[in-house]
Amino acid sequence: MTDEQPTRPYRMRRRAELQDETRRRITESAVALHGTLGPSRTSLSAVADHAGVRRSTLYRHFPDEAALFDACSQHWAADNPLPDLGAWAAIDTPDERLDVALGEMYAYYRRAGQMLDNLLRDASISPLVAERFGPWQGWFEVARDTLMHGRRQRGAPRRRTQAAIGHAISFHAWTSLAREQGLSDDEAAALMRTLVAAAG
């Protein structure tokens, strides 16, 4: 055997590396198109073209739209993680916890807003997007409960506070205050803290 004749394990390893690279390129192309056009407006052909591969190559890695959407979602979520609810829960004072939460949520929305716009729009027309986006929506119930912990209101004041917190951490509230009304994230967070305080 000469230096010009690679060993079989090397060839197999190199082939696996090339396959991984192709899969990553396809996934990143899906993320890019979902973030600009949205999932419902992104065809598999468009993803293949963007990635520079044949459709048959795409199908070898992702047999259907759901498989590609899941890979895209995992890749995007790894780069854009939601705030750590455990870290919030470790903050003893409810108002301090809310302050940290609003800062982190609004920074997340600032970074991820375009993708979230597309996902929320498409969830109303695509069963696949609606199903896969469900856990993201459910996260907010847990977040709201985490931010309610330690608050002593009862009855109507508690319900109002819970509603105010749920509104304050929502994407729609941030969109209205930051995008439509032109507030900075800090200004929007301060206004929402005032709302929560008034609700209680």
C-alpha positions in Angstrom: 0.0 0.0 0.0 1.3 3.5 -0.9 0.7 6.9 0.6 -1.6 7.6 -2.4 -3.9 4.8 -1.4 -5.9 5.8 1.7 -6.9 3.0 4.1 -10.5 1.9 4.1 -11.2 3.3 7.6 -9.9 6.7 6.4 -12.2 6.6 3.3 -15.2 5.6 5.4 -14.4 8.4 7.9 -14.0 10.9 5.1 -17.3 9.9 3.5 -19.1 10.2 6.9 -17.6 13.7 7.3 -18.8 14.7 3.8 -22.3 13.4 4.6 -22.3 15.3 7.9 -21.2 18.5 6.1 -23.9 18.1 3.4 -26.6 17.5 6.1 -25.4 20.6 8.0 -25.5 22.7 4.8 -29.0 21.6 4.0 -30.1 22.3 7.6 -28.6 25.7 7.6 -30.2 26.5 4.3 -33.6 25.6 5.8 -32.9 27.8 8.8 -32.0 30.7 6.5 -35.1 30.3 4.4 -37.5 29.7 7.3 -36.1 32.9 8.9 -36.7 35.0 5.8 -39.6 33.4 3.9 -41.1 31.2 6.6 -41.6 27.5 6.6 -44.9 27.5 4.7 -43.3 29.5 1.9 -40.1 27.4 1.7 -40.2 24.4 -0.7 -37.9 21.5 -0.4 -36.6 22.4 -3.9 -35.7 25.9 -2.6 -33.8 24.4 0.3 -31.9 22.1 -2.1 -31.1 25.0 -4.4 -29.9 27.2 -1.5 -27.7 24.4 -0.2 -26.3 23.6 -3.7 -27.5 20.0 -3.7 -29.9 17.9 -5.8 -33.3 17.1 -4.4 -32.4 13.4 -4.4 -29.5 14.3 -2.1 -31.8 16.3 0.2 -34.2 13.3 0.4 -31.4 10.9 1.4 -30.8 13.0 4.5 -34.4 14.2 5.1 -37.1 11.9 3.7 -39.9 14.4 4.2 -40.7 17.9 5.2 -41.2 17.0 8.9 -37.7 15.5 9.2 -36.2 18.6 7.7 -38.3 20.9 9.9 -37.3 19.1 13.0 -33.6 19.3 12.1 -34.0 23.0 11.3 -35.8 23.7 14.6 -33.1 21.9 16.7 -30.3 23.7 14.9 -32.0 27.1 15.3 -33.0 26.5 19.0 -29.4 25.6 19.8 -28.3 28.9 18.5 -31.2 30.8 20.0 -32.0 29.2 23.4 -34.9 30.4 25.5 -33.9 31.8 28.9 -33.1 29.4 31.7 -36.2 29.0 33.9 -34.1 27.3 36.5 -31.9 30.4 36.8 -35.1 32.5 37.2 -36.4 30.2 39.9 -33.2 30.5 41.9 -33.9 34.3 42.3 -35.7 34.6 45.7 -37.3 38.1 45.2 -40.3 38.1 42.8 -39.7 41.6 41.6 -36.0 41.0 41.0 -36.9 37.7 39.2 -39.3 39.6 36.9 -36.7 42.2 36.2 -34.2 39.6 35.1 -36.8 37.7 33.1 -38.0 40.8 31.1 -34.4 41.7 30.3 -33.7 38.2 29.0 -37.0 37.8 27.2 -36.7 41.1 25.4 -33.1 40.4 24.3 -34.3 37.0 23.0 -37.1 38.7 21.0 -34.7 41.3 19.6 -32.5 38.5 18.4 -35.1 36.0 17.3 -38.0 38.2 16.3 -37.9 37.6 12.5 -38.1 33.8 12.9 -40.8 34.0 15.5 -42.9 36.3 13.2 -42.7 33.6 10.5 -43.5 30.7 12.9 -46.4 32.4 14.5 -47.9 33.3 11.1 -47.4 29.9 9.7 -48.7 28.1 12.8 -52.1 29.3 11.8 -52.0 27.7 8.4 -49.6 24.8 8.6 -50.5 21.8 10.8 -46.8 20.8 10.9 -45.7 24.2 12.2 -48.6 24.3 14.7 -47.7 20.9 16.1 -44.0 21.5 16.4 -44.5 25.0 17.7 -46.8 23.8 20.5 -44.0 23.1 23.1 -42.6 26.7 22.6 -46.1 28.0 23.4 -46.3 25.7 26.5 -43.0 27.0 27.8 -44.7 30.3 28.6 -47.1 28.8 31.1 -44.2 27.4 33.0 -42.4 30.7 32.8 -45.4 32.6 34.1 -45.8 30.2 37.0 -42.1 30.6 37.8 -42.5 34.4 37.9 -45.6 34.1 40.1 -43.8 32.1 42.7 -43.6 33.9 46.0 -46.2 36.5 45.2 -48.7 36.7 48.0 -51.8 38.1 46.3 -55.1 36.2 46.5 -58.3 36.2 44.5 -58.7 38.9 41.8 -55.4 40.7 42.5 -53.5 37.4 41.9 -55.4 36.7 38.7 -54.6 40.2 37.5 -51.0 39.9 38.4 -50.8 36.5 36.6 -52.4 38.0 33.5 -50.1 41.0 33.6 -47.0 38.8 33.9 -48.2 36.5 31.1 -48.7 39.6 28.9 -45.4 41.2 29.9 -43.3 38.2 28.7 -45.3 37.6 25.5 -43.8 38.2 22.1 -46.9 40.3 21.2 -46.3 42.7 24.0 -42.7 43.2 23.1 -43.7 43.6 19.4 -46.2 46.3 20.2 -44.0 48.3 22.6 -40.6 47.9 20.9 -41.4 47.7 17.2 -44.7 49.6 16.9 -44.3 52.2 19.6 -40.5 52.5 19.3 -39.6 52.0 23.0 -36.2 50.6 23.8 -36.1 47.2 25.5 -35.3 48.8 28.8 -38.2 51.2 28.5 -40.6 48.4 27.5 -39.4 46.3 30.5 -39.9 49.3 32.8 -43.4 49.8 31.6 -44.3 46.2 32.0 -42.9 46.2 35.6 -45.2 49.1 36.3 -48.2 47.2 34.9 -47.4 44.1 37.0 -47.1 46.2 40.2 -50.4 48.0 39.4 -52.2 44.7 38.8 -51.4 43.5 42.3 
